[in-house]
């Protein structure tokens, strides 16, 4: 499973930010009505995408709690800025 609570949270937050900025475009009074209509249509799609992600998060957490899904923890092994991994030039 590629989706994790962190991944889904990130995607939900990105959708929310896009919705805020799209609403700002709708509220502008210096643009044509066609621009506002385009943004209203986009906002509707963004809300659907956000709601789908929230539902996916809910299902994932339900499956984790019930034991149907086990989340794996992957450790990061960084080599940069660690003097133990610096190759000495001859």
DSSP file (Angstrom, degrees, kcal/mol; ACC not computed):
  #  RESIDUE AA STRUCTURE BP1 BP2  ACC     N-H-->O    O-->H-N    N-H-->O    O-->H-N    TCO  KAPPA ALPHA  PHI   PSI    X-CA   Y-CA   Z-CA
    1    1 A X              0   0    0      0, 0.0     0, 0.0     0, 0.0     0, 0.0   0.000 360.0 360.0 360.0 122.8    0.0    0.0    0.0
    2    2 A X        +     0   0    0      2,-0.0     2,-0.3     5,-0.0     5,-0.1   0.765 360.0  88.9 -82.6 -26.2    1.5    3.3   -1.1
    3    3 A X        +     0   0    0      4,-0.1     2,-0.3     3,-0.1     3,-0.0  -0.561  52.6 173.8 -79.2 133.0   -0.9    5.5    0.9
    4    4 A X     >  -     0   0    0     -2,-0.3     4,-2.8     1,-0.1     5,-0.3  -0.872  47.1-105.6-126.8 163.3    0.1    6.3    4.4
    5    5 A X  H  > S+     0   0    0     -2,-0.3     4,-2.5     1,-0.2     5,-0.2   0.898 123.2  50.0 -56.5 -38.4   -1.6    8.7    6.9
    6    6 A X  H  > S+     0   0    0      2,-0.2     4,-2.3     1,-0.2    -1,-0.2   0.926 111.0  47.5 -64.9 -44.7    1.3   11.2    6.3
    7    7 A X  H  > S+     0   0    0      2,-0.2     4,-2.2     1,-0.2    -2,-0.2   0.928 115.0  46.1 -62.3 -46.0    0.9   11.0    2.5
    8    8 A X  H  X S+     0   0    0     -4,-2.8     4,-2.6     2,-0.2    -2,-0.2   0.898 110.4  53.0 -65.8 -40.2   -2.8   11.4    2.7
    9    9 A X  H  X S+     0   0    0     -4,-2.5     4,-2.5    -5,-0.3    -1,-0.2   0.923 109.2  50.0 -59.7 -44.4   -2.5   14.3    5.1
   10   10 A X  H  X S+     0   0    0     -4,-2.3     4,-2.3     1,-0.2    -2,-0.2   0.928 111.8  47.3 -59.2 -46.9   -0.2   16.0    2.8
   11   11 A X  H  X S+     0   0    0     -4,-2.2     4,-2.2     1,-0.2    -1,-0.2   0.878 111.5  50.8 -65.4 -37.8   -2.5   15.6   -0.2
   12   12 A X  H  X S+     0   0    0     -4,-2.6     4,-2.4     2,-0.2    -1,-0.2   0.925 111.1  48.4 -64.5 -44.1   -5.5   16.8    1.8
   13   13 A X  H  X S+     0   0    0     -4,-2.5     4,-2.4     2,-0.2    -2,-0.2   0.885 110.3  51.1 -64.5 -38.9   -3.6   19.9    2.9
   14   14 A X  H  X S+     0   0    0     -4,-2.3     4,-2.4     2,-0.2    -1,-0.2   0.921 110.6  49.2 -63.3 -43.5   -2.5   20.7   -0.6
   15   15 A X  H  X S+     0   0    0     -4,-2.2     4,-2.2     1,-0.2    -2,-0.2   0.912 110.4  51.2 -61.8 -42.2   -6.1   20.3   -1.8
   16   16 A X  H  X S+     0   0    0     -4,-2.4     4,-2.3     2,-0.2    -2,-0.2   0.916 109.9  49.3 -61.5 -43.7   -7.2   22.7    1.0
   17   17 A X  H  X S+     0   0    0     -4,-2.4     4,-2.3     1,-0.2     5,-0.2   0.916 110.4  50.2 -62.3 -42.8   -4.6   25.3    0.0
   18   18 A X  H  X S+     0   0    0     -4,-2.4     4,-2.2     1,-0.2    -1,-0.2   0.885 109.4  52.5 -61.9 -37.4   -5.7   25.1   -3.6
   19   19 A X  H  X S+     0   0    0     -4,-2.2     4,-2.5     2,-0.2    -2,-0.2   0.908 108.1  50.3 -65.7 -41.5   -9.3   25.6   -2.5
   20   20 A X  H  X S+     0   0    0     -4,-2.3     4,-1.9     1,-0.2    -2,-0.2   0.939 114.2  43.8 -60.7 -47.4   -8.4   28.7   -0.5
   21   21 A X  H  X S+     0   0    0     -4,-2.3     4,-1.4     1,-0.2    -1,-0.2   0.831 112.6  52.2 -71.1 -31.1   -6.6   30.2   -3.4
   22   22 A X  H  X S+     0   0    0     -4,-2.2     4,-1.8    -5,-0.2    -1,-0.2   0.903 108.1  51.6 -69.4 -40.0   -9.3   29.2   -5.9
   23   23 A X  H  X S+     0   0    0     -4,-2.5     4,-2.1     1,-0.2    -2,-0.2   0.880 104.8  57.3 -62.5 -37.0  -11.9   30.9   -3.6
   24   24 A X  H  X S+     0   0    0     -4,-1.9     4,-0.6     1,-0.2    -1,-0.2   0.893 105.9  50.1 -59.2 -38.9   -9.7   34.0   -3.6
   25   25 A X  H >< S+     0   0    0     -4,-1.4     3,-0.7     1,-0.2    -1,-0.2   0.889 108.8  51.5 -67.0 -38.4  -10.0   34.1   -7.4
   26   26 A X  H 3< S+     0   0    0     -4,-1.8    -1,-0.2     1,-0.2    -2,-0.2   0.869 109.0  51.8 -64.1 -36.2  -13.8   33.7   -7.2
   27   27 A X  H 3< S+     0   0    0     -4,-2.1    -1,-0.2    -5,-0.1    -2,-0.2   0.557  84.5 111.8 -80.3  -9.2  -14.0   36.6   -4.8
   28   28 A X    <<  -     0   0    0     -3,-0.7     3,-0.2    -4,-0.6     8,-0.1  -0.363  49.5-165.0 -66.1 143.6  -12.0   39.0   -7.0
   29   29 A X  S    S+     0   0    0      1,-0.1    -1,-0.1    -2,-0.0    -4,-0.0   0.349  79.9  70.1-108.2   5.1  -13.9   41.9   -8.5
   30   30 A X  S    S+     0   0    0      2,-0.1     2,-0.3     0, 0.0    -1,-0.1   0.166  88.1  76.4-105.7  17.7  -11.2   42.7  -11.1
   31   31 A X  S    S-     0   0    0     -3,-0.2     2,-0.0    -6,-0.1     5,-0.0  -0.841  85.6 -95.2-124.7 162.9  -11.8   39.6  -13.3
   32   32 A X    >>  -     0   0    0     -2,-0.3     4,-1.8     1,-0.1     3,-0.5  -0.312  32.4-114.5 -72.8 158.3  -14.4   38.6  -15.8
   33   33 A X  H 3> S+     0   0    0      1,-0.2     4,-2.7     2,-0.2     5,-0.2   0.835 116.6  62.0 -60.9 -33.1  -17.3   36.4  -14.9
   34   34 A X  H 3> S+     0   0    0      1,-0.2     4,-2.2     2,-0.2    -1,-0.2   0.868 103.0  50.0 -62.9 -35.3  -15.9   33.7  -17.1
   35   35 A X  H <> S+     0   0    0     -3,-0.5     4,-2.2     2,-0.2    -1,-0.2   0.923 111.4  47.7 -67.5 -44.6  -12.8   33.6  -14.9
   36   36 A X  H  X S+     0   0    0     -4,-1.8     4,-2.5     2,-0.2    -2,-0.2   0.895 111.1  51.3 -63.4 -39.1  -14.9   33.3  -11.8
   37   37 A X  H  X S+     0   0    0     -4,-2.7     4,-2.3     2,-0.2    -1,-0.2   0.917 108.6  51.3 -64.4 -42.8  -17.0   30.5  -13.4
   38   38 A X  H  X S+     0   0    0     -4,-2.2     4,-2.2     1,-0.2    -1,-0.2   0.923 112.3  47.2 -56.8 -45.1  -13.9   28.6  -14.4
   39   39 A X  H  X S+     0   0    0     -4,-2.2     4,-2.7     2,-0.2    -2,-0.2   0.863 108.3  54.4 -68.4 -36.6  -12.7   28.9  -10.7
   40   40 A X  H  X S+     0   0    0     -4,-2.5     4,-2.0     2,-0.2    -1,-0.2   0.914 109.7  48.3 -62.2 -41.5  -16.1   27.8   -9.4
   41   41 A X  H  X S+     0   0    0     -4,-2.3     4,-1.7     2,-0.2    -2,-0.2   0.915 112.8  47.7 -64.0 -42.9  -15.9   24.7  -11.5
   42   42 A X  H  X S+     0   0    0     -4,-2.2     4,-2.9     1,-0.2    -2,-0.2   0.891 108.9  54.4 -64.4 -39.2  -12.3   24.0  -10.4
   43   43 A X  H  X S+     0   0    0     -4,-2.7     4,-2.4     1,-0.2    -1,-0.2   0.895 105.8  52.7 -62.8 -39.6  -13.4   24.5   -6.7
   44   44 A X  H  X S+     0   0    0     -4,-2.0     4,-1.8     2,-0.2    -1,-0.2   0.914 111.7  45.7 -61.3 -43.0  -16.1   21.9   -7.1
   45   45 A X  H  X S+     0   0    0     -4,-1.7     4,-2.6     2,-0.2    -2,-0.2   0.909 111.0  52.7 -67.3 -42.8  -13.6   19.4   -8.4
   46   46 A X  H  X S+     0   0    0     -4,-2.9     4,-2.8     1,-0.2    -2,-0.2   0.891 107.6  52.0 -60.7 -39.0  -11.1   20.2   -5.7
   47   47 A X  H  X S+     0   0    0     -4,-2.4     4,-2.7     2,-0.2    -1,-0.2   0.906 109.9  48.9 -64.3 -40.9  -13.8   19.7   -3.1
   48   48 A X  H  X S+     0   0    0     -4,-1.8     4,-2.4     2,-0.2    -2,-0.2   0.929 112.3  48.1 -63.1 -44.5  -14.6   16.2   -4.6
   49   49 A X  H  X S+     0   0    0     -4,-2.6     4,-2.2     2,-0.2    -2,-0.2   0.925 113.2  47.8 -62.3 -44.6  -10.9   15.3   -4.6
   50   50 A X  H  X S+     0   0    0     -4,-2.8     4,-2.5     1,-0.2    -2,-0.2   0.925 111.9  49.7 -61.4 -45.1  -10.4   16.5   -1.0
   51   51 A X  H  X S+     0   0    0     -4,-2.7     4,-2.3     1,-0.2    -1,-0.2   0.883 109.6  51.7 -63.3 -38.3  -13.5   14.6    0.1
   52   52 A X  H  X S+     0   0    0     -4,-2.4     4,-2.4     2,-0.2    -1,-0.2   0.908 110.6  48.6 -62.7 -41.9  -12.2   11.4   -1.6
   53   53 A X  H  X S+     0   0    0     -4,-2.2     4,-2.5     2,-0.2    -2,-0.2   0.892 110.3  50.8 -65.9 -39.5   -8.9   11.8    0.1
   54   54 A X  H  X S+     0   0    0     -4,-2.5     4,-2.5     2,-0.2    -2,-0.2   0.909 111.0  48.7 -64.3 -41.4  -10.6   12.2    3.5
   55   55 A X  H  X S+     0   0    0     -4,-2.3     4,-2.5     2,-0.2    -2,-0.2   0.904 110.7  50.9 -63.8 -40.8  -12.7    9.1    2.9
   56   56 A X  H  X S+     0   0    0     -4,-2.4     4,-2.5     2,-0.2    -2,-0.2   0.901 110.5  49.5 -62.9 -40.6   -9.5    7.2    1.9
   57   57 A X  H  X S+     0   0    0     -4,-2.5     4,-2.8     2,-0.2     5,-0.3   0.927 110.3  50.7 -62.8 -45.1   -7.9    8.4    5.1
   58   58 A X  H  X S+     0   0    0     -4,-2.5     4,-2.3     1,-0.2    -2,-0.2   0.920 112.2  46.3 -59.3 -45.7  -10.9    7.3    7.2
   59   59 A X  H  X S+     0   0    0     -4,-2.5     4,-2.4     2,-0.2    -1,-0.2   0.903 112.3  51.0 -64.4 -41.8  -10.9    3.9    5.6
   60   60 A X  H  X S+     0   0    0     -4,-2.5     4,-2.3     2,-0.2    -2,-0.2   0.946 112.1  45.5 -62.1 -48.3   -7.1    3.5    6.1
   61   61 A X  H  X S+     0   0    0     -4,-2.8     4,-2.7     1,-0.2    -1,-0.2   0.880 111.6  52.7 -64.9 -37.2   -7.3    4.4    9.7
   62   62 A X  H  X S+     0   0    0     -4,-2.3     4,-2.2    -5,-0.3     6,-0.2   0.920 111.1  47.2 -61.9 -43.1  -10.3    2.1   10.3
   63   63 A X  H  X>S+     0   0    0     -4,-2.4     6,-1.8     2,-0.2     5,-1.4   0.853 112.2  49.8 -67.7 -35.4   -8.3   -0.8    8.7
   64   64 A X  H ><5S+     0   0    0     -4,-2.3     3,-0.7     4,-0.2    -2,-0.2   0.938 112.1  47.4 -67.1 -46.4   -5.2    0.0   10.8
   65   65 A X  H 3<5S+     0   0    0     -4,-2.7    -2,-0.2     1,-0.2    -1,-0.2   0.883 113.1  48.4 -62.6 -39.2   -7.3    0.1   14.0
   66   66 A X  H 3<5S-     0   0    0     -4,-2.2    -1,-0.2    -5,-0.2    -2,-0.2   0.607 114.7-117.0 -78.8 -10.0   -9.1   -3.2   13.1
   67   67 A X  T <<5S+     0   0    0     -3,-0.7    -3,-0.2    -4,-0.7    -4,-0.1   0.481  83.8 118.1  89.0   2.1   -5.8   -4.8   12.3
   68   68 A X  S   <S+     0   0    0     -5,-1.4     2,-0.4    -6,-0.2    -4,-0.2   0.808  79.3  36.8 -69.2 -29.1   -6.6   -5.4    8.6
   69   69 A X        -     0   0    0     -6,-1.8     2,-0.5    -9,-0.1    -2,-0.3  -0.978  69.5-158.7-127.3 137.3   -3.7   -3.2    7.6
   70   70 A X        -     0   0    0     -2,-0.4     2,-0.4    -3,-0.1    -6,-0.1  -0.970  17.1-137.8-115.2 126.1   -0.3   -2.9    9.2
   71   71 A X        -     0   0    0     -2,-0.5     2,-0.4    -7,-0.1   -67,-0.1  -0.653  15.2-141.5 -82.5 136.1    1.7    0.2    8.6
   72   72 A X        -     0   0    0     -2,-0.4     2,-0.6     2,-0.0    -1,-0.0  -0.761   5.3-142.0 -95.0 142.9    5.4   -0.2    7.9
   73   73 A X        -     0   0    0     -2,-0.4     2,-0.6     2,-0.0    -2,-0.0  -0.928  14.3-162.0-104.7 121.7    7.9    2.2    9.3
   74   74 A X        -     0   0    0     -2,-0.6     2,-0.2     0, 0.0    -2,-0.0  -0.914  10.5-142.5-106.7 121.6   10.8    2.9    6.9
   75   75 A X        -     0   0    0     -2,-0.6     2,-0.5     1,-0.0    -2,-0.0  -0.534  13.9-128.2 -80.0 145.9   13.9    4.4    8.4
   76   76 A X        -     0   0    0     -2,-0.2     2,-0.7     2,-0.0    -1,-0.0  -0.824  14.6-160.2 -96.0 133.4   15.8    6.9    6.4
   77   77 A X        -     0   0    0     -2,-0.5     2,-0.4     2,-0.0    -2,-0.0  -0.870  13.2-171.7-114.3  96.3   19.5    6.3    6.0
   78   78 A X        +     0   0    0     -2,-0.7    -2,-0.0     1,-0.1     0, 0.0  -0.711  14.5 179.7 -93.0 138.5   21.1    9.6    5.1
   79   79 A X    >   +     0   0    0     -2,-0.4     3,-1.1     6,-0.0     6,-0.3   0.643  52.4  93.5-109.8 -21.3   24.7    9.6    4.1
   80   80 A X  T 3  S+     0   0    0      1,-0.2     3,-0.1     6,-0.0    -2,-0.0  -0.428  91.1  18.2 -76.4 153.0   25.4   13.3    3.4
   81   81 A X  T 3  S+     0   0    0      1,-0.2     2,-0.5    -2,-0.1    -1,-0.2   0.680  96.5 114.1  60.4  21.1   26.7   15.5    6.2
   82   82 A X    X   -     0   0    0     -3,-1.1     3,-2.1     1,-0.1     4,-0.3  -0.955  57.9-154.7-119.7 110.9   27.9   12.4    8.1
   83   83 A X  G >  S+     0   0    0     -2,-0.5     3,-1.0     1,-0.3    -1,-0.1   0.722  88.5  70.6 -61.0 -20.9   31.7   12.3    8.3
   84   84 A X  G 3  S+     0   0    0      1,-0.2    -1,-0.3    -3,-0.1    -5,-0.0   0.754 102.7  43.5 -66.5 -22.0   31.6    8.5    8.6
   85   85 A X  G <  S+     0   0    0     -3,-2.1     2,-0.4    -6,-0.3    -1,-0.2   0.350  83.3 119.5-106.1   5.7   30.6    8.2    5.0
   86   86 A X    <   -     0   0    0     -3,-1.0     2,-0.5    -4,-0.3    -6,-0.0  -0.573  62.2-132.4 -75.8 127.7   32.9   10.7    3.5
   87   87 A X        -     0   0    0     -2,-0.4     2,-0.4     1,-0.0    -2,-0.1  -0.681  17.9-133.8 -82.4 126.2   35.2    9.2    0.9
   88   88 A X        -     0   0    0     -2,-0.5     2,-0.3     2,-0.0    -1,-0.0  -0.664  16.8-134.2 -81.9 129.0   38.8   10.3    1.5
   89   89 A X              0   0    0     -2,-0.4    -1,-0.0     1,-0.1     0, 0.0  -0.631 360.0 360.0 -84.1 141.8   40.5   11.4   -1.7
   90   90 A X              0   0    0     -2,-0.3    -1,-0.1     0, 0.0    -2,-0.0   0.451 360.0 360.0 -86.7 360.0   44.0   10.1   -2.3
